[in-house]
Amino acid sequence: MSRFRQTIPIDDYVVDVLMRDIVGHDQQPAAFLVYLYLYGQAARKKWKPVVASVRMLADATGLSKSAVQIALANLRRRELIVITRDHATATSRYRVLRHWRT
């Protein structure tokens, strides 16, 4: 039995355009990894926001917490994610945006 639950289709734009822009132009490969992780989690949840702490994202991607924080700031600046939380110390919710689909 496979340890993988399901296959997640990834939009061509993510691989053909977004990867080159984030990794090549922005020189932020960590941001692409974080986006890809959030994209996968959101796809599994039918595009509902992903609830995760910075530590959880760091553990899931193999990045440091500081690298994840920088990546999240870059993704928010590029309007690829929206970050919300109920109060200052609450766990964040990340909504993955896919502008190329509108």
SULRA-V154489 format. One record per residue. PHI is phi in whole degrees, -180 to 180 (NA if undefined). OMEGA is omega in whole degrees, 0 to 359 (999 if undefined). Layout:
phi=(PHI/PHI)
omega=(OMEGA/OMEGA)
This chain:
phi=(NA/-71/-82/-91/-75/-161/-93/-115/-71/-112/-57/-54/-57/-61/-83/-81/-120/-62/-60/-63/-65/-76/-77/-81/-73/-79/54/-129/-60/-63/-65/-66/-62/-65/-62/-62/-64/-63/-59/-63/-65/-65/-61/-66/-100/56/68/-81/-58/-95/-94/-162/-87/-61/-61/-62/-66/-63/-63/-70/-101/80/-98/-76/-62/-66/-65/-66/-61/-65/-62/-62/-62/-66/-65/-68/-61/-81/59/-99/-141/-120/-108/-131/-152/-70/-154/-56/-102/-75/-67/-74/-116/-114/-100/-82/-100/-132/-60/-69/-92/-90)
omega=(181/178/180/185/184/175/180/177/179/179/178/182/182/183/187/186/187/180/180/181/184/183/184/184/181/184/181/180/178/179/178/178/180/179/180/178/180/178/180/179/180/179/179/182/181/174/171/180/179/178/181/173/176/179/179/179/178/179/183/184/183/180/174/179/181/177/178/179/178/179/180/178/179/179/178/179/179/180/175/175/171/182/176/172/184/176/190/183/181/175/184/172/183/176/181/179/178/185/182/181/184/999)
